[in-house]
Amino acid sequence: MSNTLTSPPAGHWPARRSSISAQLQTQFGMDQGLSIEQCLAGSGLTLSQLGDPASEIDASQELILIGNLVAALGHIPDLGLLAGQRYHLSTYGIWGFALLSCPTLRSAANMGLRYLDLTYAFCRMHLEEHGDDIHLRLDEQDLPPALRDFILLRDTAGMLKIQRDLLGQALPFKRVELRMPAPDDVARYTEHYGVEPLFGQAQNRFVLAQQLLDLPLPGANPQVAHDCEMQCHALLTRRRERSGLAGQIRTRLLSRPGSLPDMNEIAAQLHTSTRSLRRHLSEEGTGFRQLLEEVRQTLAEELLATGGLTLEEIAERLGYGEVSNFTHAFKRWKGLAPRQYRRRHATS
């Protein structure tokens, strides 16, 4: 083995993540005949969170949602594979744009693993070189035992969807090894992976010829790839850097992008006074206005990159009375206007 690239270490998935994955899984459950109450039971998730692509939720809430699906639908063969097929590259925001702009599948795979915390995966991933082959290993052992098989299959199905979206075709695997026990019918797995998997193995492993990673990607654009990576780095840094009281407040702000609460509302939610809130934030080296600016910038970049909303709608979600005020703030953050930023991050 000459080289190894690994996603973040054990205990790896971030505490907060986009609500889009929960929305996709809820819709999947409802398409299988479950009610929305059955899907969300005990998770604390709300319809407003699921309906807002800019909102964030706790990873633990998504795990509860997955547990509900497994408990109610576990009798369905290859349930995780079916759920994972809903994860297209377009659902990943700036991370997806970064991969689309890479020159080769290898560079896309490396970038994808560097910023895996911006995705919805729970499995830890390793990309290894073994002679003429590449081994992609997935580790699901940190997950609750009852959810491991579902999440492993969901994450692998999502991985294959991403690969097909990048290349427009499926890659031929030489070998697929899975830790899970063999199902009664392996035909669905063979159809999905393109080769009959080996079950009951020591590790989850996908093997393919290394030369395939050098296939060029049709959307390659070095400048866009660089810009997107910078955005991925900045976004990941912001998601990781806040803890303590500042982290709690940032989380509350991110959960309500359409109606950002002011300091008085936040203080009331935390059962404290604004004076006490201000003092504790100062001790942590920040302030409420700074946190509000960070949240607005984070949401603005994601909403502009993923598209679908006008500047007027984005300005409204971020609490600006006028588009001109939003434009002025964005120029202060990024040095360019929102329309210029959006054009730079367009896929065509």
LODREN-35348 format. One record per residue (C-alpha): x, y, z. Coordinates in steps of 0.2 Angstrom, whole numbers. Layout:
[[X Y Z]]
...
***
This chain:
[[0 0 0]]
[[8 17 -6]]
[[-5 29 0]]
[[-20 31 11]]
[[-33 45 12]]
[[-45 45 27]]
[[-60 54 32]]
[[-61 62 49]]
[[-57 51 64]]
[[-68 40 76]]
[[-82 50 84]]
[[-81 58 67]]
[[-98 64 61]]
[[-101 82 66]]
[[-115 86 79]]
[[-124 97 67]]
[[-128 94 49]]
[[-140 100 36]]
[[-158 95 37]]
[[-159 89 19]]
[[-154 71 23]]
[[-168 70 36]]
[[-180 77 23]]
[[-175 64 10]]
[[-177 50 23]]
[[-194 56 29]]
[[-200 57 11]]
[[-193 39 8]]
[[-203 33 24]]
[[-219 41 18]]
[[-217 33 1]]
[[-216 16 9]]
[[-233 20 18]]
[[-227 27 35]]
[[-235 43 42]]
[[-224 58 45]]
[[-228 56 64]]
[[-220 38 63]]
[[-205 44 54]]
[[-201 58 66]]
[[-207 51 82]]
[[-195 55 97]]
[[-183 65 86]]
[[-189 82 90]]
[[-189 87 71]]
[[-202 98 64]]
[[-210 101 47]]
[[-203 118 46]]
[[-185 111 49]]
[[-187 98 35]]
[[-195 111 23]]
[[-181 123 25]]
[[-165 118 15]]
[[-154 130 25]]
[[-159 123 42]]
[[-147 112 53]]
[[-152 98 64]]
[[-142 87 77]]
[[-135 71 70]]
[[-143 62 85]]
[[-160 67 78]]
[[-156 60 61]]
[[-151 43 70]]
[[-168 43 79]]
[[-177 45 62]]
[[-166 31 54]]
[[-171 20 69]]
[[-189 23 66]]
[[-187 18 48]]
[[-178 2 52]]
[[-190 -2 66]]
[[-205 0 54]]
[[-198 -5 38]]
[[-184 -18 42]]
[[-193 -32 33]]
[[-190 -24 16]]
[[-175 -31 8]]
[[-160 -20 4]]
[[-170 -5 13]]
[[-154 5 15]]
[[-150 3 -4]]
[[-167 10 -8]]
[[-166 25 4]]
[[-148 29 -3]]
[[-153 31 -21]]
[[-161 47 -16]]
[[-145 56 -13]]
[[-140 65 -29]]
[[-125 76 -30]]
[[-136 91 -31]]
[[-142 88 -13]]
[[-124 92 -6]]
[[-123 111 -9]]
[[-105 118 -11]]
[[-97 101 -8]]
[[-106 94 -23]]
[[-100 109 -33]]
[[-83 106 -28]]
[[-83 88 -34]]
[[-91 93 -50]]
[[-77 105 -54]]
[[-63 93 -51]]
[[-52 88 -66]]
[[-52 69 -62]]
[[-62 56 -52]]
[[-46 54 -41]]
[[-46 72 -37]]
[[-64 72 -33]]
[[-63 57 -22]]
[[-49 65 -12]]
[[-58 82 -10]]
[[-74 73 -6]]
[[-65 63 9]]
[[-56 79 15]]
[[-73 87 17]]
[[-84 72 21]]
[[-91 81 37]]
[[-101 92 24]]
[[-111 77 18]]
[[-124 66 27]]
[[-113 51 29]]
[[-111 42 45]]
[[-98 29 40]]
[[-80 33 41]]
[[-71 31 24]]
[[-53 27 19]]
[[-46 27 1]]
[[-31 16 -1]]
[[-19 11 -15]]
[[-15 -7 -17]]
[[-4 -10 -32]]
[[-14 -8 -47]]
[[-30 -7 -37]]
[[-39 6 -26]]
[[-49 0 -11]]
[[-62 11 -3]]
[[-66 5 15]]
[[-81 10 25]]
[[-82 8 44]]
[[-99 8 52]]
[[-93 0 69]]
[[-96 17 79]]
[[-114 16 75]]
[[-128 8 85]]
[[-128 -10 80]]
[[-147 -10 75]]
[[-143 4 62]]
[[-127 -2 55]]
[[-133 -12 40]]
[[-145 1 35]]
[[-133 16 36]]
[[-119 6 27]]
[[-130 2 13]]
[[-137 20 12]]
[[-120 27 12]]
[[-114 16 -1]]
[[-129 19 -12]]
[[-126 37 -10]]
[[-108 36 -14]]
[[-112 26 -31]]
[[-125 40 -35]]
[[-112 53 -33]]
[[-100 43 -44]]
[[-113 41 -58]]
[[-118 60 -57]]
[[-100 64 -59]]
[[-96 53 -74]]
[[-113 49 -81]]
[[-109 30 -80]]
[[-106 17 -67]]
[[-89 11 -63]]
[[-85 -8 -64]]
[[-80 -15 -47]]
[[-68 -29 -46]]
[[-74 -35 -29]]
[[-86 -29 -16]]
[[-85 -35 2]]
[[-97 -32 16]]
[[-97 -36 34]]
[[-116 -39 35]]
[[-122 -57 34]]
[[-128 -63 17]]
[[-147 -60 14]]
[[-159 -73 7]]
[[-158 -65 -10]]
[[-142 -57 -16]]
[[-149 -53 -34]]
[[-153 -35 -29]]
[[-136 -32 -22]]
[[-128 -39 -37]]
[[-138 -28 -48]]
[[-134 -12 -38]]
[[-115 -15 -36]]
[[-113 -23 -53]]
[[-104 -38 -45]]
[[-110 -51 -32]]
[[-104 -45 -15]]
[[-95 -56 -3]]
[[-104 -56 14]]
[[-98 -59 31]]
[[-81 -51 28]]
[[-69 -43 40]]
[[-71 -26 32]]
[[-83 -17 20]]
[[-72 -14 5]]
[[-75 -9 -13]]
[[-61 -13 -25]]
[[-58 -6 -43]]
[[-44 -3 -55]]
[[-33 12 -50]]
[[-33 18 -68]]
[[-51 22 -67]]
[[-48 36 -55]]
[[-39 45 -68]]
[[-54 47 -79]]
[[-58 65 -83]]
[[-73 74 -77]]
[[-84 83 -89]]
[[-87 98 -78]]
[[-69 101 -74]]
[[-65 119 -70]]
[[-49 122 -60]]
[[-53 140 -54]]
[[-71 135 -49]]
[[-64 119 -40]]
[[-51 130 -30]]
[[-65 143 -25]]
[[-77 129 -20]]
[[-63 121 -9]]
[[-60 137 -1]]
[[-78 138 3]]
[[-79 120 9]]
[[-64 124 21]]
[[-72 140 28]]
[[-89 132 30]]
[[-82 117 39]]
[[-71 128 50]]
[[-86 138 55]]
[[-96 122 59]]
[[-83 116 70]]
[[-76 131 79]]
[[-90 136 90]]
[[-93 127 107]]
[[-100 132 124]]
[[-113 146 125]]
[[-108 153 108]]
[[-111 136 100]]
[[-128 135 108]]
[[-133 152 101]]
[[-126 149 84]]
[[-136 133 83]]
[[-152 142 88]]
[[-149 155 75]]
[[-145 142 61]]
[[-161 133 65]]
[[-172 148 61]]
[[-165 156 45]]
[[-182 163 40]]
[[-184 172 56]]
[[-168 175 65]]
[[-171 179 83]]
[[-163 194 92]]
[[-153 194 108]]
[[-169 196 119]]
[[-177 181 111]]
[[-161 171 113]]
[[-159 176 131]]
[[-177 171 135]]
[[-175 154 127]]
[[-159 151 137]]
[[-168 158 153]]
[[-155 171 157]]
[[-154 190 155]]
[[-146 199 140]]
[[-133 207 152]]
[[-128 189 158]]
[[-128 183 140]]
[[-117 197 134]]
[[-105 194 148]]
[[-103 176 145]]
[[-101 178 126]]
[[-87 191 130]]
[[-78 178 141]]
[[-79 166 126]]
[[-71 180 115]]
[[-86 184 104]]
[[-103 194 105]]
[[-120 191 98]]
[[-118 203 83]]
[[-103 193 78]]
[[-112 177 79]]
[[-127 184 69]]
[[-115 190 56]]
[[-107 173 55]]
[[-123 164 53]]
[[-129 176 40]]
[[-113 173 30]]
[[-114 155 32]]
[[-132 154 26]]
[[-129 167 12]]
[[-115 157 4]]
[[-124 140 5]]
[[-141 148 -2]]
[[-132 156 -16]]
[[-121 141 -20]]
[[-136 129 -20]]
[[-147 140 -30]]
[[-166 140 -31]]
[[-169 156 -22]]
[[-169 174 -28]]
[[-158 187 -20]]
[[-174 195 -13]]
[[-179 178 -5]]
[[-162 175 2]]
[[-161 193 9]]
[[-178 190 17]]
[[-173 174 25]]
[[-158 182 32]]
[[-168 196 40]]
[[-163 210 29]]
[[-177 223 25]]
[[-169 227 8]]
[[-159 218 -5]]
[[-147 232 -5]]
[[-143 230 13]]
[[-139 211 10]]
[[-129 215 -5]]
[[-118 228 5]]
[[-116 215 19]]
[[-111 202 7]]
[[-98 213 -2]]
[[-91 217 15]]
[[-89 198 19]]
[[-83 191 2]]
[[-77 206 -8]]
[[-89 204 -22]]
[[-108 205 -25]]
[[-120 191 -22]]
[[-123 189 -41]]
[[-105 188 -45]]
[[-103 175 -31]]
[[-117 165 -38]]
[[-110 165 -56]]
[[-93 159 -50]]
[[-101 144 -42]]
[[-113 140 -56]]
[[-110 123 -64]]
[[-111 129 -82]]
***
